[in-house]
Every structure is written in C-alpha cells, then in structure tokens.
Amino acid sequence: NYRDTFRRKYKSPMEKRDTFRVTYEQIVEEENFEGEILPLLWDFLGVDNKIPLRKLHETTKQADPDEDLSEVIDNYGELEFCFRHTDVLHFKQQHRHAKSRWNFNEDSTKKDDSDLSEPECLPSWSILLPICSRTKSSVATGTVTSKEHVREKFNSNRLIDLATSSQYDSHNIAPSSLCWELLETFANSLQNTSTESQLKSTECIIGIDVDDEVFNNPGARKRVQSILSPCPVKFVDIPPQMYGRVCKIWNTLGRNAKNDFIVLLGDDIKLLDTNWQVQVVNAFHRIATETTLPFGAACVALSDMSFPGFPTFPVVHRWHLRKFGTILPKQFVNQGGDPYLFELYSRFNAASFVPCRLHNTIGGDGDARYKKHEINWRGQILTLNLMHLQEHLDGVKVSGMCLDVVVPSYRTNNNVILKSIIELRATIKVYVRFWLVIDNPDKNHINDVSSLADELNAANVGNDSNYFANVIHYGENRGASFARNHGFNYSTADWVLFLDDDVIPDRNILDAYVGAIFRYPSAKVFVGLTELPPSFNTWTRMLRTCNIMFFYGVANHSIYPAWGVTANLMVRGSRFNPTIQFKNVYPKTGGGEDIDFVFQFKDWYNRQDHIVVGVPGAKAMHPWWNSGETCYRQINGWAW
C-alpha cells in the first residue's frame, strides 16, 4: 500500500505533491506523537496503521530536551543572528531578548577612543606631505601646453595629458605668499593639536617638485623646516614625470618613512581636534584587540569635514609597508588610493574612523591641482591584494561585511522615505554606503536630497562612521535601469541592495539580509519580501485576485525563486561580475529589467543550483501604484 502510494503521489510528475508538516517538538513527545500525529501520518501516506511502529536509532535525540541550546552550541550568538529573522520557531521565541543576550559582533562594543589616555611609550609618526605652488591643473584653467619640447619629455601614453597639464607655467602658479600661507596654516594646526613630545616624534617627509620655483631652493627649504619646527623634516625631490600622480608620490615618500604610523596629508589641510594622534593609536589597539589581528594590520581614517564619511586621509602602520612593500599598488595614479586602503582592511573588520576632524581646502570631492585620473581598482586589484593580505594574516577568514544600498531617486518631495532608508542600521558591524542616484534634472530635488545626505553624514562624524550617504546626479532623466547601474558600478561593496524610492523598508532589513548571507554562502542573489497594503477598492482587489503581483511576495512561497523584483533585491557586488548590468531596452519606469538582471547572474555563474534565494524576513512595504487607482500603463510596462 505504501509503495503504491509513494509511486503514484510522489514520483509521478503529473500528481500534486502533498506535504505533511510535523514539528520537532511533536516528534520528541512520544505519547502525543503516537496518539495524535501518527494516525494522521499513516493516513496521509496510505499505510496500514495496524503495523507496529519501530524507532530508528538515527531519530533518537542526542541531548537532553530541556538543555539550553545557548549552553551547548559554542557559536550560538552567531547562529541566533543568522536565523533571527526567519520562521524557525526556536529563534523566533528567542528574538524578543536576543539583542540583549547575543551580540557576537555588535557595534555597541566599540569603545570611545577619546577617553583613552596617551600610551606610555610614545609612537613615532611620518606625515607624507607633498607641497607645490601650482593652484589648479592646466586642464582646469584651459591652458594645456602644446609646446612640443615639453611633450617630448614624456612617453606618448594614456597619461600624457595628465603629465603635460601638471607642468609649471605662468597660468597655474599661485603667488608665493599664498603658498606659504597654506603651509603655515597647516603647520599651525599641527602644532595646536599636538603636544611638544608628539611633535618631536613626528617626522614630516616633504615632497617638492624639482621645477617648483617657490619651494625648491635652499632658502625655501630652511623656511619649511622653521615653519614645521620642532618636527624633524626630510625632503624628497619629485621629478616632472610624477607631477600630478599623487598616489605615486605617496609611494615615493612612503619609502622614506621609517616610523610606526604613516598618515597621508597635504599642505591644504587644517587639523581641527587636539590629541588626534593618541586617538588614532588607540583605535589601532582597539582593532587589534577586537579582531585578534596583528597590531598594525588596520587602516584608521581622520574625519574630513569637506567630504564627511569618506576616508580621504587614512593612517596605516609600518606593518602595512613591511607586508606590501609600498603604500599603494603601482596601478594607482591620483585617485582611489585612500578608499582602497579603507576597503582593503574593512574586509577584516579592521578599518575605522576616529572623531578627529580636519578640513581639506583645495582637494577632496571638488577641483584639485591636477587632472583627476580614475582606475578600476574595485575588481582584480582589490581581490589580489586581499589575497595577499590574507596570506600575511595566516589565512584569517575574511569576516568584514561590506554592503551598499542603491536607491534610484526620481520622485520629488520624497525625503521622508529616503530618510527611512539611509537611517537603516544593522545590529552587527557592517560597512554600509547608501548611493542615492538622482534620476531627475529638477534642481530643487537635487538640493533636497543632497541636504538630507549632508545632514546624515555630518551627524555621523566620529559617531556612526560605518554608514555614509553618497548622492549622484547627472542632470537628466535616463530611467531606473541607468540609475541602478550608476550606483551599482560606483559601489565597491561585496553586496549591493537595491531599494526603490517608494518602498518603506523594515528596520531589520539589513540584519535579515546579512543573516541570509551567512545561511547561504554560495548564493549570489537574495530576493526580499515586498509587501503591499490591504486592498481597499475594486482595482486593488482585482490586482490581488489575479495574482499579477506574485513575484513581489515570492520570497514567502519559494526558498529558491526564479527571480525577484528590484524594489527589494540584493545581489553580489559589481566588482565580482562587472559585465552584469541592467539593460536600457526596458521602459524607464521599469518592467522586465529585473527578470533579465537575475538571469544574467544565473548565466554568469553557469546556472549553478540555488544561487537565487528568497529572504522572507527582509521586508519592505510598497504602496499601491497611482494611490490604488487604475494604472494600466504600469501594468503594461511589466509586459514589455
């Protein structure tokens, strides 16, 4: 009877596969199981219930049923977090007091570095300080030199414009008084924020262009030494081929650094807070204690008030120089070096900001004294150096979680929803960047969103610096796919969460997705649960009845869905799969691009099983389109 039933109902592709659900608790309570559950199970299977039940050894419980699992499982805190936002009964019961009991990697464990005292043994410092009398690059002022005898100095390669535009001519040399004023302002800020003993143990390694008429002469060098006194000063000549290549200049200056800590600064910097060196050193100690990494295997950034949340001025230890041989990989030119260092160590939870402020008066996110040259370091360069770092950490597992949130923003007067998104937080340490991509040329909208991001970033300086909001705009409406690609490609994170600008995410959505990453380490796409409000009229009831919105809630129905909507979807970062992009053949407002996007992941990863996973605990509330009134155009877009 059983074999016939099994063959007919469970092996036949034509028969509906019924399911009999039984909980673990119902199985282990033998009297209840035999009296109430077993007869129903026999009937379900079509088995004669007169056959005596024989217990298999494999089903015998290994531990006392009354044992507290938290006392039995060594990594219970991590396990509890992974399942905190699932429907696993045990962890749902624990959830109400889980936060107070099980925080295996929570930000609340961070110490306030400002309360820590100066170490007994004063560490030595090297400040890498390139100085020059150029104001802006010749490219910025429209005076790129065309003199053949100047261009012949350099190889004709892709950096020829950078090299020629960074040379000295009458159009881009600042008055000498302004050059000395900048340096004196920096020196005064250094002296006002450091003790006498700290200054004496801080060496300034000064890079001077050989063609610089203001700084490259014996009298000027003596004046530099006097201005920076009592700091020891070392001078390094910068040849014309390196003008404008700030990352290469840093590497050159770094080879002359023999001290414990190395910080990358410029002569246009003004330090604002005292005791910044002590706080940086204490941050290194805290990271070494919390991560058990070797002391010095870290990156600590000062807080740049002109570009809040961005690690513009990182500090590394001589440990980094010993292991890598240089501060930055040789591919870097003049952009990306500072965030690269921060991203490198963030994968090991060893990157941090300190609440010590400085102000960058010339560079940063605005114009610089050279033509900016970006390279794509987010993919292979970062991956190879992560592998190199891991080798020197004796194979320590990459444990840092880098997760970015990309939001295409077209709707105006929408700051309430955008604020609810950029205020999302995880209960464990996660490095999060919010990318608000404005796909609307409305200047008021651009200003509103920028002000919202600035408000968040300013409030987070030295407080919640793992979270930072970026605003990108390109002055036109190019559609949801273009906007998502923009944020996707800017991100350096390992995971990117797409949220629409009309969804209200559950406050625990980051925890739910991070837990899913831990539970399904081989997955590449995670589909969240996008819910809609209750139906309230004929149109909304019709939408529910025809089930056209099935894939908004597919995470509730399938562990491994075919695809998911981009209103609430998390995928592997673009640095792992750079050719996967949203295609521009779909409607601007969306429709079909999410299906294609997920299937690109399946093709990239050779259609491996279970790379798409549903996460019902990652919830977001989506409003009715057109406020619940008829919206045939929206539905028509889905059928594109």
Number of C-alpha atoms within 10 A of each C-alpha: 9 12 11 12 14 13 10 15 16 14 12 11 9 9 10 11 11 10 7 8 6 11 8 8 11 14 15 14 11 13 11 13 17 15 10 12 15 16 16 15 17 15 11 13 18 15 16 12 13 8 8 7 9 6 8 7 7 7 9 9 9 7 9 8 11 6 9 9 13 14 9 10 10 10 12 15 17 16 18 22 26 21 22 26 23 17 12 10 13 12 18 15 12 14 18 10 9 16 16 8 11 19 17 18 17 14 15 10 12 13 12 15 19 16 9 13 11 14 10 6 6 13 16 17 24 28 23 25 23 23 19 25 24 24 21 21 27 25 19 16 12 10 14 18 17 10 9 8 8 12 15 11 13 15 11 10 8 8 15 16 17 24 24 26 27 26 24 22 14 8 15 21 20 15 12 12 10 12 20 19 13 18 21 18 17 21 20 14 18 21 19 15 17 19 13 12 11 20 20 15 17 23 23 25 21 22 23 24 23 16 18 17 14 21 23 17 12 9 10 14 18 12 13 19 17 12 17 20 15 17 23 15 19 17 18 17 16 20 13 17 16 18 25 24 21 18 23 23 23 23 20 19 27 23 12 14 21 14 16 17 22 24 20 21 21 21 22 19 23 23 24 18 16 17 17 22 24 20 24 25 22 22 27 24 16 18 24 18 12 13 14 11 17 15 15 19 24 27 27 26 28 28 28 24 19 19 19 26 27 25 25 24 23 24 28 23 23 22 16 19 18 10 15 15 14 18 25 22 18 10 13 21 22 22 17 18 25 20 16 21 22 25 23 20 20 22 20 23 25 25 26 23 26 22 22 22 20 20 18 20 16 17 18 16 11 9 14 17 21 24 23 16 14 12 13 12 18 23 15 12 15 19 15 11 15 18 13 14 20 15 12 14 15 9 11 13 10 14 12 18 20 23 25 27 25 28 27 26 28 24 13 15 12 15 17 11 15 21 15 14 23 22 13 18 18 18 16 18 19 24 22 24 23 24 27 27 26 27 24 21 15 14 10 12 20 22 11 15 25 18 14 17 24 19 13 19 23 18 13 18 23 21 14 16 22 21 21 24 23 21 19 19 17 14 13 11 16 17 19 27 24 19 25 25 20 21 25 29 15 16 23 24 24 18 27 26 25 22 23 24 22 22 21 21 23 16 17 18 23 24 23 24 28 21 23 25 20 15 13 16 9 14 19 20 26 30 34 30 29 28 17 18 11 11 14 9 10 11 14 19 14 12 17 14 10 9 10 12 16 14 18 21 20 23 25 18 13 13 15 19 19 18 23 28 26 25 23 24 26 27 21 19 24 23 22 16 14 12 11 19 21 23 15 15 10 19 17 16 14 18 21 17 23 20 15 17 20 27 17 18 22 20 11 13 13 9 12 13 11 17 20 26 25 27 27 26 24 29 26 25 17 20 16 17 15 10 9 17 12 15 13 10 9 14 15 11 15 15 8 12
